[in-house]
Amino acid sequence: MAGERRRVLLAPITVTPSKPLTPSHLKGLLWADVMFRATAPLADVTYRYSHTTYHPTEQTLGFWEFLDRTQGDTDYETLSEEEIGELYVHYRAEGKPLTAMDVRPYAEAVERAGYVHPAGTRVLRLWTRHYERLGLHDPGLLACQPPGFGLEEMIEDLVAGGLGLDQRDVGGPVYLDATRFGLPLRQIVTADGRPNYLACALRELLPLTPRYDEVVVLYDRELDPDYQLLERVLTAKGTTVHRAPVGRVPIDGKITSARHGGWHDHTVEVLLRSLGGDQDPAVLRLGVRLYFIAVLGPGQQESFRHDLLRKSLARAERLLSRAEEKPQDPGALPALLERHRRGHTHVDPYRLTSSLLGRGPRVPAGDLLTTVYL
């Protein structure tokens, strides 16, 4: 129908609630937040961010098994993100091989009742405080949001479409098969039934994507090979898919996984504390977006720098002081946002946010700041 608003599904990769948020995590979250809020005036946008979907991965279930095996009746509500993160580092360092029997009780509890280990619940509750202070849209951190497909249903759908290879009947694993597109086989389920995160993503996205005109997946650049596969599979189902890789934030020139620790001086909690508790909320929210989106950009060449973050907050304060407060023409904001679509429905956060840093006497529109950044 002419004039009908397009439907967009925004599906960022989730951050596992087993460690503190770091600058790399924050960059991805801010990127998704600005894309969601900037696209909403132009289209009907669904922000799908389900921890329930990804809990069945061995990474998560193995950590829960480790905690119950080694920590006893710990009251996790008394622990900080950093303390739980230290336990996660110990778990990864242990390197104990897991069997399906080890994690099956947890997997069944997730599937049956949306179970979350108390340590995970504690981390997610702490994250809601960060979200609130930073003005991030909460897509349901603490909600039970199961995927539309069960594991077997997802495998059957792939196999029926010629995109899956199920060898479990001969003692083998399940593969995602996009070889006809020139892409390699990718194991997604072990022979004893344990899914990886790509299998979980397929359980969520295969039934969801047909409802939308455009699907945008945001993810860590290091996962690009898997997301190329995901794009091919969803596109083969008739869906328009856009991949939006976002680079990590190096610390002192190095990019390391949070599983190895070393993040104590660079967590979001520490970052916010360093900026002071009396920081104007609007200045903080706009400033961190200017820094993590426009200054750092989509790549991962630039290391985190406190001095540049503070300069971005100062720039935010100046922008807010100059912002046009009088009511705008109702069509002005959509027209402004349209310029940053780049041929697709969703708005590019980098192009839009960088435009705020342009030279000249231009006065930023107050409704743009309020709608997208504050």
N, C-alpha and C positions, 0 to 999 in steps of 0.2 A: 504494500500500500504506500502511495506517495506520501512523504513526510513522516513516515513511521520511524521512531527512534531505533537505532541499531542496538543490539544486545551484545555486551562484551563480558567475557569471563576473565577475570584477573586471578592467576593462580601462581603465587610465589612459592618457592620451596620453603619449607618450614625449618626453623631452628630447633634442634632437639633440646628439650628442657632438662639438661643434665649438667649445665655449666653456666657461668656468667655470660651475659651479652658482651661482646667485644666491638671495637670500631668496625670490623668487617661485617658483623651482624647488623649493626646499627645502620650502616650504609645501605644494605639491601632493604631493610625495613622502611627507611625514609624514602628510598627510591619508589617502592611499591605504594607507599602512602600518598606521595605527590601524584603518581600516575592515576591512582584511584580517584582522588579528589578533583584532579584537573579534568578527568574524562567524564565524571558524573554529570556536569552541566550539558554535555553533548550526547550522551548515550545512557542506556540503562546498564549499569555496571554491577556485577556480582564479584565481591572480593572473597574468594574461597581460600581459606587458610586453616586447615583442619589438622590439629595434632593427633586426633583420634585415628586418622588415616595412616599416619606414619609410625604410630606406636608399635605395630607388629614387626618392625625391623629388628634384626638381631642386635644391632647397635643399642637399641633401647631396652629390649627384653633382657639381653645379657647383663646390662647394668643393673636392672632391677633384681635379677637373680643374684648378682654379686653383692648387692646391698643386703639382701635378706640373709645371705650365707655368711657374711663377714661382720655386719653391724648390729645384728640382734634387734632389740626393741628401741632403736634410736628415735628420739622425738625430733623429726625433721623440721618441725615448725620453729625450732630454736636455732636452726642453722642458717647461715647466709648462702648466697649464691656461690661465693668463693669456696666455702667449706664443702658444699655439695660438689662443686667442680673439682676439688682436690680428690674427692672419692672417685669421681669419674676418671681422673688421670691414673689413679691407682688401679682401677678396673682395666683400663686399656693396657697398662704396663704389665698386669698379671699375665695376659696372653693365654689364659686357660681356654682350650678348645671346648666349644659348647656343642651339645647334642640337642636334637629336637625335643628329647624328654626333659632336658634342663629348663627349657623356656616354654614348653607347652602349657603349663598351668597359667602362665601370664598371658600367653597368646589367646587362650580360650576365654580368660576373664575380660580381655579387651574386646574380643568379638561379641561376647555375650552381654556384657554390661557396661562397656566403655570404661573399664577399669584404668586408673592412673595410679602409679605408685606414689605414696606420700611425699617422697623426695621430688618427684616431678610436679606434683601439685604445689608444693612449696615454691619451687622455682617459677612456675607460671604465675602464682600470686604475686611474687616479687616483681615479675616483669610487668604486670598490670600497672604497678606504680610508676615504672619508667614510662610506659605508654601514656599514662595520664599526664605526667609532667611534660613530656615531649609533644603532646597533642597528637599522638598517633591514633588512627582509627583502630579500634579493637574488633577484629573479625571473629572473635569468639575464642579467646585463649583458654578459657576454662569450660567451654561448652563441649558436650559430646556430639561430634559431627561425623558419624560413620560414613564411609564411602558407599556409593550406590551399588557397586558390584562386590559380591563375595569373591574370595580367591579363585574358587573353581569356576565361577561364572565368568570372571575375567579371562582365565585361561581358555575356556571354551569359546569365548568371543574372538580371541586372537586366532585360535586354530581354525575356526570356521571362516575367518577372513583371510586365511593363508599367511598370517603374520605371526603365528606361534608354532613352536615345535615342542611337543610334549613327549618326553622319553621316560617318564616315570614308570611306565609299564615294563620297561626293560632295565630298571634300576638307575636311570639317568635323570638329569634335571629338566627344567622347562626353560626354553630359550625364546627370546623375542627375535623373530626372523624377518629382517628387512633386507635380506641379501639381494632381493630383486631390484633394490634401489642402490646396490653397490655398497651397502653398509654391512659390517660384520655381525655374526650372531652374538647375542648378549644374553648370558644366563640371568634369569630373573627369579627363579625359584629353585632351591636345592632339591636333590633327589628325595630328601625326607620332608619336603614341604615348607621350608623356611623362605619367605619372600625377602627380596632386597627392596630398597626405597623406590626403584623404578617400577617394580611390580605394584607397590602401594600406589604410586602415582597413576598407574594405568587403571587400577581399581576405582580410583576417584574420577579420572578424566574421561575414560571411555563412555560411561553413561551420561556424563554431564555435557560434554562438548556439543552434541547435536542440537542442543537447545539455544546455541549462541551463534551469532554472525561472525564473531571474532574471538579467538582465545589468545591470551598473552601469558606466557610463562616466563617468570623471572627466576634467575638461578645464578649460582656461583660459576664463574667462567671455567673453573677446573672440571666442571661436569658437562662441558659442551658436547662431548661425544654421545653421552646418554640422551641429552636433550635434542640432538639431531635425530636420534632414533625416535624419540617421543613425538617430535614434530612430524616425521614421516608417517608414523602409525596413525596419528590423529588426522593428518591431511588425507590419508587413504580412506578415511571414513567420511570424507566430504566436508571437513572443517577447515576454516582459514586459521592458521596458527602463526603467531609471531613469537620468535625467541628474543628475549631481552637479557643477555648475560651481563652481570655486574661484577667487576673485579673486586678482589679483596683489598684491604688496607694494610700495607706493610707497616711493621713496627721496626724502626731503625734499619730500614732497608730489607727486612726479611719478612717473608710470608710463611707463617707456621699454622698448623692446625691447633684448634683449642684443646684437642685431646691430649696434647703434650704439655699443657700448662704454659707457664711463662707469661700469663696475662694479668698478673696481680696489679700492676701499675697502669693498666690500660683497659679496665672494664668500664662499662657504661656507668656503673655506680661511682667509680673513682672519677670518671670524666665529669659527671654532674656535680659531684662534691667539689671538684676543683674550680668549677665556675661559680660556686657560691649559692647558698640557699635563698638569698634575697634577689636573685636575678629576675628581672621582669619576664613573666611567662611568654609574652609575645616576642620579645627580643630573643629569648632562648630558642623558641620554636622556629622562628625564621632563620636565626643565625646558624643553627646546626644544619638546616636544610641547604643554606647557601654553601656551607663548607663541604658537607658530605656528598652533595650532588654536583654543584657547579664548580667548586674548587678542585675536588678530587677527580671528578669526571667518571666516565664509565670504565676506565682502565684501572690498572693497579701499579702504576709507576711511582706515584707519590706516596711517601711515608706519612704517617700521622704526625701532625705538628700542632702542639698546643697553641703556639703563637699565632698560627694562621686561623685556628678555630676562634681565638679571641678577636682577631681582626674581623672575622666574619660576623661575630656578634656585634661589634662596633658598627659594621656596615649595615646590619639589620636595624640597629637603633636609628641610624640616619635615614634609612628607607622608610621606617615607620613614622618618623617625625615629619617626613615630606609627603606621606601618602595622601592622595586625594580623598577627602572625607565626604564630599557632597554626593548625593545619589547619582549613579551612573545610568545611562541609557540601558534598558533591559537587554538589548542585543549586543552591548559593547563587550561584555565578558566572554560570551560564546565566540564572538568574532576574534577576539584576542587569542583565545585558546585554539581556535581552528588553525591558526598559523603554525602551530607546533605539532601537528598531526603527522607530518611526513608521509602522506599517502595512505595512512591507515586510520582506523577509528580512534585508537587510544592516543593520548597526548604524551609526547616524549618529555620526561621530567628534566633531562639535561638541557635540552633546547629551551624549554620554558624558564627554568631557574637561571640559566646563564643570561637570559635576556634581562634579568633584574640587575645584573652587574655591568651592563653596558654603560659606556661613558656618555656624558651629556646631561642636560638639565631635566630630562624626562621625569615626570612625577608618577610613581607607581600607583595603579588603581587600587583603592582601598578594598573594593570587593574581590579583586584577585587575591590579595594577601589574606583576607578573611576566609575566603572560600577554599583556598588551596594550601595555605602555609600556616595558618594560626589555629 
